[in-house]
Amino acid sequence: MGAFQKMGISVGLVAMHVCAFAAPVTQTFAYTGAGQTFLVPPLVTSVTLEAWGAQGGTNNPAFAANQGGYATGSLSVTPGETLQVYVGRQPSGAAAGFNGGGLGESGGAGGGGASDIRQGGAALANRVLVAAGGGGGGIWSSLAVVGGVGGGATGGDGYRNTLADMGGLGATQTAGGANGTCVSFNVITLAGSLGQGGSPAGLGCGCEGYGGGGGYYGGAGSGNCRGGGGGSSYIGSVASGITTSGARLGHGEIRITYDISLPQTLTFAAPPAVVVGGTGSVSASSALPNSGNAITYASTSVDCSVSAAGIVTGIHAGTNNCTVTAIQPSGGVYAEGTASLTFSISQASQSLTFPPQIPARHVYGPGTSFAINPQASSAGPNSGNAVVYSSLSPGVCTVSATTVTMLAAGVCTLAADQAGNLDFAPAPQVSQAVELFTVAAVPTLSGWGLTLLALGAAGLGARRLRRRDR
């Protein structure tokens, strides 16, 4: 509650924002004369910062040439962390503006204070965004004593009546305003420094003295009735930073804007079984209540792809090599919800077709050979490896490439194999049998055998003739 009170916002108003889940929510910090704090709310991871530096002091209420600068940008934050907030003051009279304004002297005016936000600590080195204060200015003897405007990247130069009558110089991104005027020009003892505007106080410069504006670096102060230089703004630690010179009258101000969003919790069902070249479906559900937006799916894995509807296609096999992300877009008071699922893509199978051999029988001849016909074929897609043949009957036949050599009569069993690779498992072995048979030898007759055979045939013929004669 104390932190909210320091912000200048009633606790009741903040509670109303949270309960209504208004987006965006802006909290405004006015000048208080002390550092303030901003506690990053739950679920908030980014805030937009806007800061206005204070106008420089003036001895004439109508004077408005020394306005403070403006800076804005986005800052990444962690829920629960505390940012330090410093809002600059436009000083009254010769007093220094809170947060880096330089002192004026005599009837002069002090420099305006910078407004800044600090992360990770309260030191100047912790500043992440700074809006510069303007240099002190006003009127002297009817002449305009112009304090330099708060930057921008660079603060404006102070002067009297015309730029040729120089006062304190404006600050840059790397140094304070280099010098000011104290009896003579270019007096470096009036220079600004990191976070602090220069001052003529106590230097005996004569006439009225004007302080430099605070900022990332402070502007230089000046005596001799010449205006102080403006400080420089800073956006080096924020994203999408912008600065504008001379944008603020009066005290500074800081606004911090953020969205309050509720989380969406997604849960995946069990992963699908997906092989190379095959498909499967992933499915995630969102706990109620939620935005009501449809869940879509995406993947950056090279070993798989997924459609927005959750259809996964395997590209390469591996262990836990496919990661799919489910995304439910933000809507209403709900932030975007995501969840990831990682699973493996399995090897695809491959199969061989080995038709019966033509012919299925061969006359055995020792050492003779024949070709495998027809050969086995592999259905696509496959590993691309060649089909390799072998003999499962090494005593009957051997195989070299697609040529079969006979060793003995019998059944020659031929096997076909195709090796796998990363994405395909080896094909199951297939086989075909070929019969190798022998032919019975025809007996041969000697000379006497042929003579006896002839006599027997002649005798048989004579008997047949006698029978006909009867």
Secondary structure, 3 states (H helix, E strand, C coil): CHHHHHCCCCHHHHHHHHHHCCCCEEEEEECCCCCEEEECCCCCCEEEEEEECCCCCECCCCCCCCCEEEEEEEEECCCCCEEEEECCCCCCCCCCCCCCCCCCECCCCCCCCCEEEEECCCCHHHEEEEECCCCCEEEECCEEEECCCCCCCCCCCCEECCCCCECCCCCCCCCCCCCECCCCCCEHHHCCEECECCCCCCCCCCCCEECCCCCCECCCCECCCCCCCCCCCECCCCEEEEEEEEEECCCCEEEEEECCCECCCEEECCCCCEEECCEEECCEEECCCCCCCCCEEECCCCCEEECCCCEEEECCCEEEEEEEEEEECCECCECCEEEEEEEEEECECCCEECCCCCCCEEECCCCCEEECCCCCEECCCCCCCCEEEEECCCCCEEEECCEEEECCCEEEEEEEEECCCCCECCCCCEEEEEEEECCCCCCCCCHHHHHHHHHHHHHHHHHHHHHHHC
